[in-house]
Amino acid sequence: MAISPPSQRIWWKEPIPKTELVWIIIAFLWGLVMFFMMIYWHIAGEQNLSNEAYRTTPEAFTEKTQAMVAQYTVRDEVGFPVVAPPPGSDVYLIARLWQFWPILEFKKDQTYRLHISSLDWQHGFSLQPVNINLQIHPGYEMVVTLTPDKAGEYSVVCNEFCGIGHHTMIGKIYVTE
């Protein structure tokens, strides 16, 4: 119940005061500007990744990943294989409680198609300090095209709470000259 009810029961037929109409128009125009800025920043600002998603099973994705690891492993680091696939190839990364597997090694200024899937729960993929963020769902294969432009060591962090060991779920990607 309103403090002071409208003078007429059919309030939507009342004329709109000019000041209120001006604010409605400003809000509408600002909404349009923000909508078109999202499109502009997606294209010109490279703010959002254009990625792909495909249905998969944990078994099928694990098989592809293990085949890649068997073919392109260059060394072992703390019990994890370090994989250096050739530029332009499909690269597979598994997210599972509480690790990213394997460690990847890319070449600077070369393009790779990174396939990521979860074998158990929903995880996040946050590549730091580049600030690439994806949600990784079980049963789906997320594909991102990457062209690293700076050499160094990058951290992969799970940014979706995935259980008691979530804070330890960190992976690595090396980029070499």
N, CA and C atoms as a LAMMPS dump frame, in Angstrom:
ITEM: TIMESTEP
0
ITEM: NUMBER OF ATOMS
531
ITEM: BOX BOUNDS ff ff ff
-5.0000000000000000e+02 5.0000000000000000e+02
-5.0000000000000000e+02 5.0000000000000000e+02
-5.0000000000000000e+02 5.0000000000000000e+02
ITEM: ATOMS id mol type element x y z
1 1 1 N 0.842 -1.166 0
2 1 2 C 0 0 0
3 1 3 C 0.894 1.238 0
4 2 1 N 0.645 2.151 -0.905
5 2 2 C 1.437 3.368 -1.031
6 2 3 C 1.065 4.367 0.064
7 3 1 N 2.021 5.261 0.367
8 3 2 C 1.751 6.305 1.365
9 3 3 C 0.651 7.228 0.858
10 4 1 N 0.813 7.676 -0.36
11 4 2 C -0.258 8.479 -0.966
12 4 3 C -0.587 7.862 -2.321
13 5 1 N -1.704 7.193 -2.434
14 5 2 C -2.046 6.527 -3.684
15 5 3 C -2.232 7.528 -4.813
16 6 1 N -2.063 7.079 -6.058
17 6 2 C -2.235 7.984 -7.192
18 6 3 C -3.675 8.504 -7.245
19 7 1 N -3.815 9.675 -7.845
20 7 2 C -5.139 10.279 -7.906
21 7 3 C -6.082 9.435 -8.756
22 8 1 N -5.539 8.748 -9.749
23 8 2 C -6.364 7.859 -10.562
24 8 3 C -5.829 6.436 -10.438
25 9 1 N -6.702 5.462 -10.499
26 9 2 C -6.306 4.061 -10.376
27 9 3 C -5.49 3.6 -11.588
28 10 1 N -5.703 4.174 -12.753
29 10 2 C -4.973 3.794 -13.964
30 10 3 C -3.792 4.755 -14.103
31 11 1 N -2.726 4.501 -13.344
32 11 2 C -1.588 5.422 -13.263
33 11 3 C -0.794 5.496 -14.557
34 12 1 N -0.785 4.419 -15.373
35 12 2 C 0.014 4.424 -16.59
36 12 3 C -0.533 5.335 -17.672
37 13 1 N -1.735 5.853 -17.47
38 13 2 C -2.303 6.805 -18.425
39 13 3 C -2.009 8.251 -18.017
40 14 1 N -1.333 8.446 -16.893
41 14 2 C -0.953 9.782 -16.432
42 14 3 C 0.174 10.316 -17.315
43 15 1 N 0.23 11.592 -17.582
44 15 2 C 1.353 12.146 -18.357
45 15 3 C 2.661 12.05 -17.561
46 16 1 N 3.763 11.816 -18.28
47 16 2 C 5.08 11.7 -17.639
48 16 3 C 5.68 13.097 -17.55
49 17 1 N 6.122 13.502 -16.356
50 17 2 C 6.771 14.816 -16.237
51 17 3 C 8.014 14.878 -17.12
52 18 1 N 8.334 16.081 -17.621
53 18 2 C 9.458 16.251 -18.545
54 18 3 C 10.785 15.796 -17.94
55 19 1 N 11.039 16.114 -16.696
56 19 2 C 12.324 15.721 -16.086
57 19 3 C 12.458 14.201 -16.022
58 20 1 N 11.371 13.515 -15.7
59 20 2 C 11.424 12.056 -15.649
60 20 3 C 11.628 11.478 -17.046
61 21 1 N 10.998 12.041 -18.032
62 21 2 C 11.147 11.593 -19.416
63 21 3 C 12.587 11.788 -19.896
64 22 1 N 13.192 12.919 -19.519
65 22 2 C 14.596 13.171 -19.879
66 22 3 C 15.49 12.093 -19.275
67 23 1 N 15.275 11.739 -18.014
68 23 2 C 16.106 10.714 -17.379
69 23 3 C 15.878 9.335 -17.99
70 24 1 N 14.674 9.031 -18.386
71 24 2 C 14.396 7.753 -19.058
72 24 3 C 15.143 7.697 -20.388
73 25 1 N 15.127 8.79 -21.147
74 25 2 C 15.828 8.839 -22.435
75 25 3 C 17.337 8.722 -22.238
76 26 1 N 17.869 9.428 -21.243
77 26 2 C 19.309 9.342 -20.948
78 26 3 C 19.699 7.909 -20.586
79 27 1 N 18.907 7.262 -19.736
80 27 2 C 19.209 5.883 -19.328
81 27 3 C 19.143 4.934 -20.523
82 28 1 N 18.16 5.117 -21.396
83 28 2 C 18.033 4.274 -22.58
84 28 3 C 19.227 4.458 -23.514
85 29 1 N 19.599 5.717 -23.767
86 29 2 C 20.735 6.002 -24.653
87 29 3 C 22.039 5.463 -24.056
88 30 1 N 22.207 5.613 -22.745
89 30 2 C 23.41 5.086 -22.096
90 30 3 C 23.459 3.564 -22.212
91 31 1 N 22.32 2.904 -22.075
92 31 2 C 22.259 1.453 -22.266
93 31 3 C 22.677 1.057 -23.672
94 32 1 N 22.244 1.818 -24.673
95 32 2 C 22.649 1.542 -26.059
96 32 3 C 24.156 1.73 -26.238
97 33 1 N 24.691 2.818 -25.676
98 33 2 C 26.136 3.071 -25.761
99 33 3 C 26.899 1.901 -25.143
100 34 1 N 26.506 1.445 -23.97
101 34 2 C 27.203 0.343 -23.298
102 34 3 C 27.093 -0.956 -24.098
103 35 1 N 25.937 -1.197 -24.696
104 35 2 C 25.759 -2.4 -25.513
105 35 3 C 26.725 -2.392 -26.696
106 36 1 N 26.79 -1.28 -27.412
107 36 2 C 27.671 -1.222 -28.572
108 36 3 C 29.147 -1.167 -28.169
109 37 1 N 29.451 -0.661 -26.98
110 37 2 C 30.838 -0.682 -26.499
111 37 3 C 31.301 -2.119 -26.242
112 38 1 N 30.376 -2.984 -25.778
113 38 2 C 30.753 -4.391 -25.583
114 38 3 C 31.177 -5.005 -26.912
115 39 1 N 30.445 -4.733 -27.957
116 39 2 C 30.789 -5.257 -29.277
117 39 3 C 32.119 -4.659 -29.747
118 40 1 N 32.275 -3.351 -29.58
119 40 2 C 33.506 -2.674 -29.989
120 40 3 C 34.716 -3.255 -29.251
121 41 1 N 34.627 -3.405 -27.908
122 41 2 C 35.769 -3.898 -27.145
123 41 3 C 36.052 -5.357 -27.427
124 42 1 N 35.044 -6.094 -27.814
125 42 2 C 35.296 -7.493 -28.181
126 42 3 C 36.175 -7.552 -29.431
127 43 1 N 35.905 -6.683 -30.377
128 43 2 C 36.648 -6.686 -31.64
129 43 3 C 37.951 -5.901 -31.519
130 44 1 N 37.865 -4.632 -31.142
131 44 2 C 39.036 -3.75 -31.141
132 44 3 C 39.893 -3.913 -29.893
133 45 1 N 39.259 -4.149 -28.766
134 45 2 C 40.009 -4.211 -27.52
135 45 3 C 40.497 -5.59 -27.154
136 46 1 N 40.085 -6.591 -27.911
137 46 2 C 40.473 -7.975 -27.632
138 46 3 C 40.229 -8.33 -26.17
139 47 1 N 39.065 -7.926 -25.648
140 47 2 C 38.75 -8.161 -24.247
141 47 3 C 38.183 -9.547 -23.986
142 48 1 N 37.508 -10.106 -24.936
143 48 2 C 36.871 -11.401 -24.739
144 48 3 C 37.415 -12.406 -25.746
145 49 1 N 37.635 -13.603 -25.271
146 49 2 C 38.104 -14.657 -26.156
147 49 3 C 36.957 -15.2 -26.982
148 50 1 N 37.233 -15.466 -28.212
149 50 2 C 36.293 -16.215 -29.024
150 50 3 C 36.711 -17.67 -28.887
151 51 1 N 35.933 -18.424 -28.159
152 51 2 C 36.305 -19.815 -27.937
153 51 3 C 35.212 -20.738 -28.44
154 52 1 N 35.514 -22.007 -28.446
155 52 2 C 34.598 -23.03 -28.911
156 52 3 C 34.364 -24.01 -27.772
157 53 1 N 33.243 -24.693 -27.798
158 53 2 C 32.952 -25.736 -26.809
159 53 3 C 32.347 -26.933 -27.522
160 54 1 N 32.816 -28.101 -27.145
161 54 2 C 32.317 -29.351 -27.729
162 54 3 C 32.008 -30.332 -26.611
163 55 1 N 31.041 -31.19 -26.85
164 55 2 C 30.759 -32.27 -25.898
165 55 3 C 31.864 -33.314 -25.996
166 56 1 N 32.218 -33.88 -24.84
167 56 2 C 33.216 -34.943 -24.788
168 56 3 C 32.922 -35.811 -23.573
169 57 1 N 33.68 -36.852 -23.42
170 57 2 C 33.594 -37.677 -22.212
171 57 3 C 34.96 -37.637 -21.538
172 58 1 N 35 -37.863 -20.238
173 58 2 C 36.308 -37.887 -19.564
174 58 3 C 37.261 -38.914 -20.175
175 59 1 N 36.738 -40.054 -20.577
176 59 2 C 37.586 -41.102 -21.146
177 59 3 C 38.19 -40.661 -22.481
178 60 1 N 37.358 -40.085 -23.36
179 60 2 C 37.839 -39.654 -24.681
180 60 3 C 38.86 -38.53 -24.548
181 61 1 N 38.59 -37.573 -23.652
182 61 2 C 39.518 -36.453 -23.486
183 61 3 C 40.839 -36.93 -22.875
184 62 1 N 40.759 -37.829 -21.911
185 62 2 C 41.978 -38.374 -21.3
186 62 3 C 42.817 -39.115 -22.334
187 63 1 N 42.159 -39.853 -23.204
188 63 2 C 42.882 -40.592 -24.245
189 63 3 C 43.639 -39.639 -25.177
190 64 1 N 42.981 -38.543 -25.604
191 64 2 C 43.654 -37.559 -26.476
192 64 3 C 44.831 -36.91 -25.753
193 65 1 N 44.628 -36.588 -24.48
194 65 2 C 45.686 -35.93 -23.703
195 65 3 C 46.873 -36.864 -23.51
196 66 1 N 46.61 -38.104 -23.175
197 66 2 C 47.699 -39.063 -22.961
198 66 3 C 48.475 -39.327 -24.253
199 67 1 N 47.78 -39.34 -25.383
200 67 2 C 48.467 -39.523 -26.667
201 67 3 C 49.392 -38.338 -26.945
202 68 1 N 48.928 -37.108 -26.64
203 68 2 C 49.755 -35.921 -26.83
204 68 3 C 50.976 -35.965 -25.897
205 69 1 N 50.746 -36.343 -24.64
206 69 2 C 51.841 -36.416 -23.664
207 69 3 C 52.868 -37.452 -24.108
208 70 1 N 52.419 -38.595 -24.556
209 70 2 C 53.347 -39.652 -24.995
210 70 3 C 54.188 -39.198 -26.19
211 71 1 N 53.607 -38.378 -27.051
212 71 2 C 54.306 -37.964 -28.266
213 71 3 C 55.235 -36.772 -28.058
214 72 1 N 54.88 -35.83 -27.182
215 72 2 C 55.613 -34.558 -27.123
216 72 3 C 56.272 -34.234 -25.773
217 73 1 N 56.401 -35.197 -24.873
218 73 2 C 57.043 -34.927 -23.582
219 73 3 C 58.531 -34.644 -23.791
220 74 1 N 59 -33.528 -23.192
221 74 2 C 60.417 -33.161 -23.318
222 74 3 C 61.195 -33.353 -22.017
223 75 1 N 60.512 -33.33 -20.889
224 75 2 C 61.17 -33.557 -19.601
225 75 3 C 60.098 -33.785 -18.533
226 76 1 N 60.563 -34.075 -17.341
227 76 2 C 59.675 -34.292 -16.206
228 76 3 C 59.972 -33.231 -15.156
229 77 1 N 58.95 -32.692 -14.551
230 77 2 C 59.134 -31.653 -13.531
231 77 3 C 58.232 -31.954 -12.347
232 78 1 N 58.819 -32.329 -11.239
233 78 2 C 58.104 -32.628 -10
234 78 3 C 56.976 -33.648 -10.244
235 79 1 N 57.282 -34.683 -10.999
236 79 2 C 56.302 -35.726 -11.255
237 79 3 C 55.301 -35.419 -12.356
238 80 1 N 55.398 -34.263 -12.972
239 80 2 C 54.508 -33.877 -14.064
240 80 3 C 55.297 -33.85 -15.366
241 81 1 N 54.726 -34.381 -16.442
242 81 2 C 55.415 -34.267 -17.732
243 81 3 C 55.315 -32.833 -18.264
244 82 1 N 56.407 -32.358 -18.851
245 82 2 C 56.401 -31.066 -19.538
246 82 3 C 56.305 -31.383 -21.021
247 83 1 N 55.256 -30.879 -21.652
248 83 2 C 54.936 -31.222 -23.033
249 83 3 C 55.161 -30.007 -23.922
250 84 1 N 55.921 -30.191 -25.015
251 84 2 C 56.199 -29.11 -25.963
252 84 3 C 55.685 -29.516 -27.342
253 85 1 N 54.396 -29.317 -27.587
254 85 2 C 53.841 -29.682 -28.899
255 85 3 C 54.297 -28.702 -29.972
256 86 1 N 54.26 -29.119 -31.238
257 86 2 C 54.681 -28.214 -32.308
258 86 3 C 53.682 -27.073 -32.501
259 87 1 N 54.153 -25.904 -32.942
260 87 2 C 53.243 -24.781 -33.2
261 87 3 C 52.144 -25.177 -34.189
262 88 1 N 50.973 -24.619 -33.96
263 88 2 C 49.831 -24.882 -34.817
264 88 3 C 49.066 -26.141 -34.453
265 89 1 N 49.531 -26.863 -33.446
266 89 2 C 48.884 -28.13 -33.113
267 89 3 C 47.795 -27.963 -32.064
268 90 1 N 47.03 -29.028 -31.889
269 90 2 C 46.031 -29.09 -30.831
270 90 3 C 46.73 -29.558 -29.564
271 91 1 N 46.516 -28.809 -28.477
272 91 2 C 47.164 -29.078 -27.201
273 91 3 C 46.067 -29.357 -26.181
274 92 1 N 46.269 -30.358 -25.338
275 92 2 C 45.237 -30.778 -24.393
276 92 3 C 45.703 -30.567 -22.961
277 93 1 N 44.781 -30.051 -22.133
278 93 2 C 45.063 -29.797 -20.719
279 93 3 C 43.887 -30.315 -19.906
280 94 1 N 44.183 -31.168 -18.933
281 94 2 C 43.152 -31.75 -18.073
282 94 3 C 43.085 -30.97 -16.768
283 95 1 N 41.869 -30.635 -16.352
284 95 2 C 41.616 -30.071 -15.031
285 95 3 C 40.938 -31.159 -14.21
286 96 1 N 41.513 -31.463 -13.066
287 96 2 C 40.905 -32.452 -12.169
288 96 3 C 41.342 -32.13 -10.75
289 97 1 N 40.649 -32.703 -9.796
290 97 2 C 40.955 -32.399 -8.4
291 97 3 C 42.413 -32.681 -8.095
292 98 1 N 43.154 -31.901 -7.696
293 98 2 C 43.315 -30.474 -7.608
294 98 3 C 44.557 -30.134 -8.378
295 99 1 N 44.506 -30.356 -9.677
296 99 2 C 45.674 -30.128 -10.518
297 99 3 C 45.277 -29.893 -11.97
298 100 1 N 46.19 -29.237 -12.681
299 100 2 C 46.125 -29.136 -14.134
300 100 3 C 47.227 -30.049 -14.662
301 101 1 N 46.911 -30.885 -15.64
302 101 2 C 47.866 -31.865 -16.137
303 101 3 C 47.828 -31.893 -17.64
304 102 1 N 48.924 -31.866 -18.337
305 102 2 C 50.326 -31.753 -17.937
306 102 3 C 50.764 -30.289 -17.902
307 103 1 N 52.068 -30.076 -17.697
308 103 2 C 52.665 -28.749 -17.833
309 103 3 C 52.936 -28.54 -19.324
310 104 1 N 52.602 -27.357 -19.822
311 104 2 C 52.75 -27.089 -21.259
312 104 3 C 53.915 -26.146 -21.522
313 105 1 N 54.527 -26.295 -22.686
314 105 2 C 55.613 -25.411 -23.107
315 105 3 C 55.34 -24.973 -24.549
316 106 1 N 55.139 -23.676 -24.725
317 106 2 C 54.838 -23.11 -26.038
318 106 3 C 56.003 -22.27 -26.524
319 107 1 N 56.036 -22.013 -27.816
320 107 2 C 57.023 -21.104 -28.398
321 107 3 C 56.388 -19.73 -28.578
322 108 1 N 57.171 -18.708 -28.293
323 108 2 C 56.721 -17.32 -28.423
324 108 3 C 56.311 -17.017 -29.868
325 109 1 N 55.239 -16.255 -30.01
326 109 2 C 54.705 -15.8 -31.304
327 109 3 C 54.208 -16.935 -32.199
328 110 1 N 53.95 -18.098 -31.636
329 110 2 C 53.383 -19.218 -32.388
330 110 3 C 51.955 -19.473 -31.88
331 111 1 N 51.102 -19.984 -32.745
332 111 2 C 49.7 -20.185 -32.404
333 111 3 C 49.43 -21.647 -32.06
334 112 1 N 48.62 -21.844 -31.023
335 112 2 C 48.224 -23.175 -30.561
336 112 3 C 46.719 -23.177 -30.299
337 113 1 N 46.102 -24.336 -30.47
338 113 2 C 44.699 -24.525 -30.095
339 113 3 C 44.688 -25.313 -28.799
340 114 1 N 44.354 -24.621 -27.712
341 114 2 C 44.368 -25.231 -26.382
342 114 3 C 42.986 -25.79 -26.064
343 115 1 N 42.924 -27.113 -25.851
344 115 2 C 41.695 -27.808 -25.482
345 115 3 C 41.768 -28.073 -23.979
346 116 1 N 40.733 -27.691 -23.243
347 116 2 C 40.711 -27.883 -21.793
348 116 3 C 39.397 -28.56 -21.424
349 117 1 N 39.478 -29.552 -20.542
350 117 2 C 38.265 -30.197 -20.047
351 117 3 C 38.483 -30.63 -18.606
352 118 1 N 37.393 -30.748 -17.884
353 118 2 C 37.431 -31.228 -16.512
354 118 3 C 37.011 -32.687 -16.492
355 119 1 N 37.647 -33.47 -15.646
356 119 2 C 37.286 -34.873 -15.518
357 119 3 C 36.335 -35.122 -14.359
358 120 1 N 36.112 -34.107 -13.506
359 120 2 C 35.307 -34.363 -12.321
360 120 3 C 34.29 -33.262 -12.003
361 121 1 N 34.73 -32.083 -11.602
362 121 2 C 33.852 -30.995 -11.191
363 121 3 C 34.072 -29.796 -12.094
364 122 1 N 33.266 -28.778 -11.861
365 122 2 C 33.495 -27.521 -12.572
366 122 3 C 34.749 -26.873 -12.003
367 123 1 N 35.623 -26.441 -12.906
368 123 2 C 36.848 -25.742 -12.514
369 123 3 C 36.92 -24.439 -13.288
370 124 1 N 37.833 -23.593 -12.889
371 124 2 C 38.098 -22.372 -13.626
372 124 3 C 39.477 -22.458 -14.239
373 125 1 N 39.672 -21.751 -15.338
374 125 2 C 40.982 -21.653 -15.974
375 125 3 C 41.301 -20.169 -16.039
376 126 1 N 42.27 -19.742 -15.255
377 126 2 C 42.688 -18.351 -15.239
378 126 3 C 44.181 -18.325 -15.54
379 127 1 N 44.545 -17.776 -16.699
380 127 2 C 45.945 -17.708 -17.103
381 127 3 C 46.491 -16.351 -16.679
382 128 1 N 47.434 -16.38 -15.741
383 128 2 C 47.982 -15.155 -15.185
384 128 3 C 49.425 -14.971 -15.63
385 129 1 N 49.865 -13.787 -15.918
386 129 2 C 49.225 -12.486 -15.757
387 129 3 C 48.447 -12.019 -16.983
388 130 1 N 48.123 -12.898 -17.931
389 130 2 C 47.447 -12.49 -19.158
390 130 3 C 45.973 -12.17 -18.914
391 131 1 N 45.39 -12.752 -17.874
392 131 2 C 43.987 -12.553 -17.518
393 131 3 C 43.038 -13.158 -18.543
394 132 1 N 43.291 -14.401 -18.911
395 132 2 C 42.348 -15.187 -19.701
396 132 3 C 41.578 -16.042 -18.709
397 133 1 N 40.258 -15.96 -18.749
398 133 2 C 39.421 -16.686 -17.8
399 133 3 C 38.364 -17.497 -18.518
400 134 1 N 38.237 -18.762 -18.126
401 134 2 C 37.22 -19.65 -18.686
402 134 3 C 36.638 -20.509 -17.569
403 135 1 N 35.397 -20.913 -17.748
404 135 2 C 34.827 -21.934 -16.878
405 135 3 C 34.969 -23.268 -17.596
406 136 1 N 35.459 -24.267 -16.877
407 136 2 C 35.698 -25.583 -17.449
408 136 3 C 34.698 -26.553 -16.823
409 137 1 N 33.813 -27.076 -17.661
410 137 2 C 32.762 -27.969 -17.185
411 137 3 C 33.066 -29.413 -17.567
412 138 1 N 32.717 -30.363 -16.692
413 138 2 C 32.86 -31.764 -17.071
414 138 3 C 31.943 -32.08 -18.256
415 139 1 N 32.429 -32.9 -19.16
416 139 2 C 31.624 -33.27 -20.312
417 139 3 C 31.722 -32.299 -21.472
418 140 1 N 32.494 -31.225 -21.301
419 140 2 C 32.69 -30.245 -22.373
420 140 3 C 34.173 -29.994 -22.571
421 141 1 N 34.534 -29.75 -23.804
422 141 2 C 35.909 -29.448 -24.178
423 141 3 C 35.929 -27.996 -24.644
424 142 1 N 36.576 -27.134 -23.876
425 142 2 C 36.715 -25.731 -24.251
426 142 3 C 37.964 -25.596 -25.114
427 143 1 N 37.847 -24.881 -26.231
428 143 2 C 38.977 -24.713 -27.147
429 143 3 C 39.249 -23.221 -27.303
430 144 1 N 40.494 -22.845 -27.03
431 144 2 C 40.921 -21.452 -27.133
432 144 3 C 42.152 -21.396 -28.025
433 145 1 N 42.178 -20.456 -28.947
434 145 2 C 43.356 -20.259 -29.779
435 145 3 C 44.26 -19.241 -29.092
436 146 1 N 45.491 -19.647 -28.811
437 146 2 C 46.455 -18.796 -28.105
438 146 3 C 47.671 -18.53 -28.979
439 147 1 N 48.155 -17.288 -28.909
440 147 2 C 49.42 -16.923 -29.539
441 147 3 C 50.21 -16.121 -28.502
442 148 1 N 51.025 -16.815 -27.669
443 148 2 C 51.774 -16.095 -26.639
444 148 3 C 52.78 -15.13 -27.258
445 149 1 N 52.801 -13.884 -26.769
446 149 2 C 53.696 -12.881 -27.348
447 149 3 C 54.836 -12.476 -26.418
448 150 1 N 54.914 -13.086 -25.242
449 150 2 C 56.01 -12.801 -24.311
450 150 3 C 56.518 -14.109 -23.725
451 151 1 N 57.829 -14.253 -23.677
452 151 2 C 58.435 -15.435 -23.071
453 151 3 C 58.332 -15.333 -21.558
454 152 1 N 58.28 -16.484 -20.911
455 152 2 C 58.227 -16.499 -19.451
456 152 3 C 57.429 -17.673 -18.93
457 153 1 N 57.199 -17.64 -17.624
458 153 2 C 56.433 -18.682 -16.951
459 153 3 C 55.076 -18.098 -16.566
460 154 1 N 54.014 -18.769 -16.988
461 154 2 C 52.66 -18.322 -16.717
462 154 3 C 51.993 -19.294 -15.755
463 155 1 N 51.195 -18.764 -14.862
464 155 2 C 50.47 -19.601 -13.904
465 155 3 C 49.057 -19.842 -14.387
466 156 1 N 48.611 -21.064 -14.213
467 156 2 C 47.222 -21.422 -14.478
468 156 3 C 46.588 -21.648 -13.116
469 157 1 N 45.539 -20.891 -12.816
470 157 2 C 44.903 -20.936 -11.506
471 157 3 C 43.448 -21.336 -11.677
472 158 1 N 42.965 -22.193 -10.802
473 158 2 C 41.536 -22.529 -10.795
474 158 3 C 40.82 -21.411 -10.053
475 159 1 N 39.881 -20.749 -10.721
476 159 2 C 39.172 -19.636 -10.082
477 159 3 C 37.697 -19.958 -9.833
478 160 1 N 37.349 -21.237 -9.814
479 160 2 C 36.016 -21.693 -9.424
480 160 3 C 36.215 -22.653 -8.263
481 161 1 N 35.571 -22.392 -7.129
482 161 2 C 35.768 -23.235 -5.948
483 161 3 C 35.427 -24.685 -6.271
484 162 1 N 36.384 -25.578 -6.053
485 162 2 C 36.211 -26.981 -6.454
486 162 3 C 36.451 -27.947 -5.299
487 163 1 N 36.441 -27.456 -4.091
488 163 2 C 36.582 -28.355 -2.956
489 163 3 C 37.725 -27.949 -2.037
490 164 1 N 38.029 -28.84 -1.118
491 164 2 C 38.96 -28.528 -0.035
492 164 3 C 40.379 -28.227 -0.517
493 165 1 N 40.799 -28.781 -1.636
494 165 2 C 42.145 -28.522 -2.148
495 165 3 C 42.189 -27.457 -3.229
496 166 1 N 41.112 -26.685 -3.369
497 166 2 C 41.01 -25.676 -4.427
498 166 3 C 42.205 -24.717 -4.426
499 167 1 N 42.63 -24.296 -3.255
500 167 2 C 43.717 -23.312 -3.165
501 167 3 C 45.052 -23.85 -3.668
502 168 1 N 45.159 -25.155 -3.844
503 168 2 C 46.417 -25.735 -4.329
504 168 3 C 46.381 -26.039 -5.829
505 169 1 N 45.259 -25.75 -6.479
506 169 2 C 45.103 -26.118 -7.893
507 169 3 C 45.743 -25.065 -8.789
508 170 1 N 47.031 -25.273 -9.038
509 170 2 C 47.822 -24.332 -9.85
510 170 3 C 48.591 -25.149 -10.887
511 171 1 N 48.627 -24.664 -12.113
512 171 2 C 49.401 -25.298 -13.181
513 171 3 C 50.377 -24.315 -13.776
514 172 1 N 51.126 -24.754 -14.78
515 172 2 C 52.125 -23.876 -15.416
516 172 3 C 52.059 -24.004 -16.914
517 173 1 N 52.376 -22.9 -17.553
518 173 2 C 52.626 -22.891 -18.994
519 173 3 C 53.906 -22.094 -19.198
520 174 1 N 54.88 -22.71 -19.846
521 174 2 C 56.127 -22.027 -20.17
522 174 3 C 56.054 -21.522 -21.602
523 175 1 N 56.575 -20.324 -21.829
524 175 2 C 56.692 -19.783 -23.179
525 175 3 C 58.17 -19.499 -23.407
526 176 1 N 58.745 -20.145 -24.436
527 176 2 C 60.164 -19.997 -24.72
528 176 3 C 60.37 -19.214 -26.012
529 177 1 N 61.561 -18.691 -26.174
530 177 2 C 61.895 -17.906 -27.373
531 177 3 C 61.869 -18.741 -28.583
